[in-house]
Amino acid sequence: MKENKEHQSVPRGNVLCNKLGYEFNQPQLLQRALTHRSYAPEHNERLEFLGDSILGCVIAQHLYRCYPQLSEGELSRLRSSLVREETLATLAQQLDLGSHLRLGEGELKSGGFRRPSILADALEALFGAVLLDAGFAAAEQAVLNLYVPYLEKVDVQALGKDAKTLLQEYLQARRIPLPTYSVMATQGHAHEQSFEVECAIPTLKIFTRGSGTSRRNAEQQAAQAAYQIIQST
Protein backbone atom coordinates (compact mmCIF):
# COMPACT_ATOMS: atom_id res chain seq x y z
CA MET A 1 0.00 0.00 0.00
CA LYS A 2 2.89 2.35 0.68
CA GLU A 3 4.00 2.07 -2.95
CA ASN A 4 0.51 2.98 -4.20
CA LYS A 5 0.31 6.10 -2.04
CA GLU A 6 3.69 7.18 -3.25
CA HIS A 7 2.64 7.00 -6.87
CA GLN A 8 -0.74 8.62 -6.30
CA SER A 9 0.71 11.69 -4.57
CA VAL A 10 1.22 15.09 -6.15
CA PRO A 11 4.29 14.87 -8.43
CA ARG A 12 7.57 15.98 -6.89
CA GLY A 13 7.96 18.64 -9.57
CA ASN A 14 11.17 20.24 -8.33
CA VAL A 15 13.05 16.95 -8.30
CA LEU A 16 11.90 16.01 -11.79
CA CYS A 17 12.40 19.52 -13.18
CA ASN A 18 15.96 19.60 -11.87
CA LYS A 19 16.76 16.36 -13.67
CA LEU A 20 15.00 17.53 -16.83
CA GLY A 21 16.77 20.88 -16.71
CA TYR A 22 13.54 22.85 -17.04
CA GLU A 23 11.29 24.61 -14.50
CA PHE A 24 7.62 24.90 -15.47
CA ASN A 25 5.84 28.26 -15.40
CA GLN A 26 2.51 26.40 -15.43
CA PRO A 27 2.77 23.45 -13.00
CA GLN A 28 -0.59 22.15 -14.20
CA LEU A 29 1.05 21.25 -17.54
CA LEU A 30 3.63 19.16 -15.73
CA GLN A 31 0.89 17.43 -13.76
CA ARG A 32 -1.07 16.73 -16.95
CA ALA A 33 2.02 15.27 -18.64
CA LEU A 34 2.45 12.85 -15.75
CA THR A 35 -1.20 11.72 -15.71
CA HIS A 36 -1.97 8.39 -17.37
CA ARG A 37 -5.40 7.82 -18.90
CA SER A 38 -6.13 5.21 -16.21
CA TYR A 39 -5.99 7.93 -13.55
CA ALA A 40 -8.20 10.74 -14.86
CA PRO A 41 -10.03 12.00 -17.97
CA GLU A 42 -7.53 14.89 -18.16
CA HIS A 43 -4.59 12.71 -19.18
CA ASN A 44 -1.36 13.10 -21.15
CA GLU A 45 -2.16 11.56 -24.55
CA ARG A 46 -2.63 14.85 -26.41
CA LEU A 47 0.62 16.16 -24.94
CA GLU A 48 2.27 12.93 -26.04
CA PHE A 49 1.13 13.66 -29.60
CA LEU A 50 2.85 17.05 -29.46
CA GLY A 51 5.97 15.70 -27.83
CA ASP A 52 6.39 12.96 -30.40
CA SER A 53 6.46 15.53 -33.22
CA ILE A 54 8.88 17.82 -31.38
CA LEU A 55 11.20 14.95 -30.54
CA GLY A 56 11.45 13.78 -34.13
CA CYS A 57 12.19 17.29 -35.39
CA VAL A 58 14.79 18.11 -32.72
CA ILE A 59 16.63 14.81 -33.09
CA ALA A 60 16.66 15.05 -36.90
CA GLN A 61 18.13 18.56 -36.77
CA HIS A 62 20.71 17.60 -34.14
CA LEU A 63 21.89 14.57 -36.11
CA TYR A 64 22.07 16.57 -39.34
CA ARG A 65 24.26 19.19 -37.70
CA CYS A 66 26.49 16.94 -35.62
CA TYR A 67 27.07 13.95 -37.92
CA PRO A 68 27.88 15.33 -41.41
CA GLN A 69 29.64 12.08 -42.31
CA LEU A 70 26.45 10.01 -42.13
CA SER A 71 24.30 9.33 -45.19
CA GLU A 72 20.56 9.97 -45.34
CA GLY A 73 19.86 6.29 -44.73
CA GLU A 74 22.22 6.17 -41.74
CA LEU A 75 20.66 9.33 -40.30
CA SER A 76 17.18 7.85 -40.68
CA ARG A 77 18.14 4.61 -38.93
CA LEU A 78 19.84 6.52 -36.14
CA ARG A 79 16.85 8.82 -35.64
CA SER A 80 14.49 5.84 -35.55
CA SER A 81 16.65 4.22 -32.87
CA LEU A 82 16.70 7.37 -30.75
CA VAL A 83 12.96 8.03 -30.80
CA ARG A 84 11.75 4.44 -30.34
CA GLU A 85 10.13 3.17 -27.18
CA GLU A 86 13.20 1.41 -25.81
CA THR A 87 15.39 4.51 -25.89
CA LEU A 88 12.68 6.77 -24.49
CA ALA A 89 12.06 4.31 -21.66
CA THR A 90 15.79 4.22 -20.86
CA LEU A 91 15.93 8.01 -20.64
CA ALA A 92 12.72 8.07 -18.58
CA GLN A 93 14.31 5.65 -16.13
CA GLN A 94 17.27 7.99 -15.78
CA LEU A 95 14.81 10.68 -14.71
CA ASP A 96 13.11 8.21 -12.34
CA LEU A 97 9.98 9.24 -14.19
CA GLY A 98 7.98 6.22 -13.03
CA SER A 99 7.95 7.45 -9.43
CA HIS A 100 6.25 10.70 -10.52
CA LEU A 101 3.45 9.21 -12.65
CA ARG A 102 -0.22 9.42 -11.70
CA LEU A 103 -1.67 6.00 -12.49
CA GLY A 104 -4.99 4.30 -11.90
CA GLU A 105 -5.27 1.49 -9.38
CA GLY A 106 -5.11 -1.23 -12.03
CA GLU A 107 -1.92 0.13 -13.56
CA LEU A 108 -0.36 0.51 -10.14
CA LYS A 109 -1.06 -3.11 -9.27
CA SER A 110 0.37 -4.34 -12.57
CA GLY A 111 3.53 -2.24 -12.21
CA GLY A 112 2.63 0.33 -14.85
CA PHE A 113 5.21 2.78 -13.49
CA ARG A 114 7.88 0.37 -14.78
CA ARG A 115 6.25 -0.39 -18.15
CA PRO A 116 8.39 0.90 -21.05
CA SER A 117 5.40 2.03 -23.13
CA ILE A 118 3.98 4.14 -20.28
CA LEU A 119 7.38 5.63 -19.46
CA ALA A 120 8.08 6.44 -23.12
CA ASP A 121 4.67 8.06 -23.61
CA ALA A 122 5.06 10.15 -20.46
CA LEU A 123 8.48 11.42 -21.54
CA GLU A 124 7.07 12.51 -24.89
CA ALA A 125 4.21 14.19 -23.02
CA LEU A 126 6.78 16.10 -20.94
CA PHE A 127 8.37 17.46 -24.11
CA GLY A 128 4.92 18.52 -25.34
CA ALA A 129 4.20 20.21 -22.01
CA VAL A 130 7.45 22.19 -22.21
CA LEU A 131 6.48 23.37 -25.71
CA LEU A 132 3.13 24.71 -24.47
CA ASP A 133 4.74 26.22 -21.39
CA ALA A 134 7.58 28.12 -23.04
CA GLY A 135 7.82 27.50 -26.78
CA PHE A 136 9.90 25.46 -29.20
CA ALA A 137 13.35 26.61 -28.07
CA ALA A 138 12.67 25.48 -24.50
CA ALA A 139 11.30 22.12 -25.68
CA GLU A 140 14.32 21.66 -27.94
CA GLN A 141 16.67 22.31 -25.03
CA ALA A 142 14.79 19.86 -22.81
CA VAL A 143 15.18 17.15 -25.45
CA LEU A 144 18.88 17.89 -25.93
CA ASN A 145 19.49 17.98 -22.17
CA LEU A 146 18.64 14.28 -22.15
CA TYR A 147 19.90 13.13 -25.52
CA VAL A 148 23.30 14.82 -25.83
CA PRO A 149 24.78 13.09 -22.74
CA TYR A 150 23.19 9.82 -23.91
CA LEU A 151 24.78 10.12 -27.37
CA GLU A 152 28.18 10.84 -25.82
CA LYS A 153 28.11 7.50 -24.00
CA VAL A 154 26.95 5.18 -26.78
CA ASP A 155 28.30 3.83 -30.06
CA VAL A 156 26.46 5.93 -32.64
CA GLN A 157 27.03 3.39 -35.42
CA ALA A 158 25.54 0.64 -33.28
CA LEU A 159 22.43 2.70 -32.44
CA GLY A 160 20.96 1.99 -35.86
CA LYS A 161 20.71 -1.68 -34.91
CA ASP A 162 18.34 -3.18 -32.37
CA ALA A 163 19.60 -4.97 -29.27
CA LYS A 164 18.84 -8.48 -30.54
CA THR A 165 20.84 -7.84 -33.71
CA LEU A 166 23.82 -6.42 -31.80
CA LEU A 167 23.81 -9.36 -29.40
CA GLN A 168 23.55 -11.87 -32.23
CA GLU A 169 26.41 -10.27 -34.18
CA TYR A 170 28.61 -10.23 -31.07
CA LEU A 171 27.99 -13.91 -30.32
CA GLN A 172 28.34 -15.05 -33.93
CA ALA A 173 31.69 -13.25 -34.27
CA ARG A 174 32.98 -15.27 -31.30
CA ARG A 175 31.30 -18.55 -32.30
CA ILE A 176 29.17 -18.54 -29.15
CA PRO A 177 25.73 -20.22 -29.36
CA LEU A 178 22.93 -17.73 -29.92
CA PRO A 179 20.59 -16.84 -27.03
CA THR A 180 17.20 -18.37 -26.44
CA TYR A 181 14.18 -16.24 -25.55
CA SER A 182 11.42 -17.61 -23.32
CA VAL A 183 8.19 -15.98 -22.15
CA MET A 184 8.22 -16.16 -18.35
CA ALA A 185 4.96 -14.33 -17.61
CA THR A 186 2.09 -12.40 -19.18
CA GLN A 187 -0.21 -9.90 -17.50
CA GLY A 188 -3.31 -7.93 -18.42
CA HIS A 189 -6.18 -8.41 -20.86
CA ALA A 190 -5.66 -9.60 -24.42
CA HIS A 191 -5.74 -6.08 -25.91
CA GLU A 192 -3.45 -4.62 -23.25
CA GLN A 193 -1.04 -7.37 -22.25
CA SER A 194 2.49 -7.04 -20.93
CA PHE A 195 5.10 -9.75 -21.40
CA GLU A 196 8.13 -10.75 -19.36
CA VAL A 197 10.80 -12.58 -21.38
CA GLU A 198 14.09 -14.20 -20.39
CA CYS A 199 17.18 -14.04 -22.59
CA ALA A 200 19.46 -16.99 -21.81
CA ILE A 201 23.09 -17.42 -22.90
CA PRO A 202 24.19 -20.43 -20.84
CA THR A 203 27.72 -20.49 -22.28
CA LEU A 204 28.38 -17.06 -20.75
CA LYS A 205 26.18 -17.72 -17.70
CA ILE A 206 24.02 -14.74 -18.63
CA PHE A 207 20.29 -14.79 -17.89
CA THR A 208 18.41 -11.49 -18.21
CA ARG A 209 14.78 -10.45 -18.32
CA GLY A 210 12.85 -7.74 -20.09
CA SER A 211 9.24 -6.58 -20.17
CA GLY A 212 7.13 -4.90 -22.82
CA THR A 213 3.70 -4.53 -24.38
CA SER A 214 4.59 -7.18 -26.95
CA ARG A 215 6.80 -10.26 -26.92
CA ARG A 216 9.11 -8.55 -29.39
CA ASN A 217 9.57 -5.50 -27.16
CA ALA A 218 10.20 -7.70 -24.14
CA GLU A 219 12.80 -9.71 -26.07
CA GLN A 220 14.53 -6.48 -27.08
CA GLN A 221 14.65 -5.33 -23.46
CA ALA A 222 16.10 -8.66 -22.33
CA ALA A 223 18.64 -8.65 -25.17
CA GLN A 224 19.64 -5.10 -24.29
CA ALA A 225 20.27 -6.11 -20.69
CA ALA A 226 22.38 -9.08 -21.82
CA TYR A 227 24.36 -6.96 -24.26
CA GLN A 228 25.08 -4.39 -21.55
CA ILE A 229 26.42 -7.12 -19.27
CA ILE A 230 28.71 -8.35 -22.04
CA GLN A 231 29.95 -4.83 -22.79
CA SER A 232 30.72 -4.16 -19.13
CA THR A 233 32.84 -7.29 -18.65
Buried (B, 14 or more C-beta within 10 A) or exposed (E): EEEEEEBBEEBEBEEBBEBBEBEBEEBEBBBBBBBBBBBEEEBBEEBBEBBBBBBBBBBBEBBEEEBEEBEEEBBBBBBBBBBBBBBBBBBBBEBEBBBBBBBBEEBBEBBBBEBBBBBBBBBBBBBBBBBBBBEEEBBBBBBBEBBEEBBEEEEBEBBBBBBBBBBBEBBEEEEEEEBEBEEEEEBBEEEEEBBBBBBBBEEBEBBBBBBBBBBBBBBBBBBBBBBEBBEEE
